[in-house]
């Protein structure tokens, strides 16, 4: 088992979607996962954000966020 820290520094829908997706994949494979928002990424700590905006591949942050919440993945700001 490995430890992963995913750091999001952009206020970008595609970046947060990939961050959440990779965190979910790593956790589902049994790894310890933490997420941290820095710089412009802290804008995603706002619970009123639109988490349903699709990326160019058709997925969105909300496709992965429920898993992260249900599994109590730490998200720091």
N, C-alpha and C positions, 0 to 999 in steps of 0.2 A: 504494500500500500504506500502511495506517495502523498505528499501534501502539495496542493495547488493553491496559489493566490492569483486571482484574476483581478487586474487593475483596470478600471475604466476611467479614461481622462478626457473623453469627448462627449459633447452633447449631440450625439449622432444616433439616430434610430438603428442603423445597421450595426454600428459598433456595440450597442447595448444588447441587441438581439444575439449577436455572435458570442458576446461575453456570457450571457445567460445560457445559451445553447452549449457552449464548451464546458461551463460549470456543471450543467446537468449531466452531460456525457461522462465527465470525470467522476462525479459523485456516483452515478449509476454503476460505474465499474469498481466501486468500493474505495475510492480515494477520498481523503479529507479535502474539503474545498472551502475556501473563503473568497468573498468578493469585496473589493474596496473601491469606492468612488473618490476620485481626486480631480482637482482643477475643474474643467467644464463638466466633467462627469457627475458632479454633485447635483446637477440639475435633475438627474433621474431619481433623486431622493424625494422629490415632490410627488406625493400620492395622487395629486390631481392630474398628472401627466396622462397623455393618450398612449396607453400601452398596446393599442390595437392597430397602430399604423403599420402597414405591411412594408417589408423590405423588397428589394428587387427579386428575391427568390420566393416571395409569397408568404414567408413566416413573419412573426412579429414578437416583440418582447413578452407579450402575454401568453404566448405558446409555451414558454419555459418558466415564467415567474411562479405559477402555482406549484410546480414541482419543488422549486427552491424554497418557497415558503413552507410547504407541507413537510419538507425534510429539514427544516430549520437551518438552512445554509446561512451562515453569518454574512451580513452585508454591512460594511462599515463606511462611514463618511468622514 
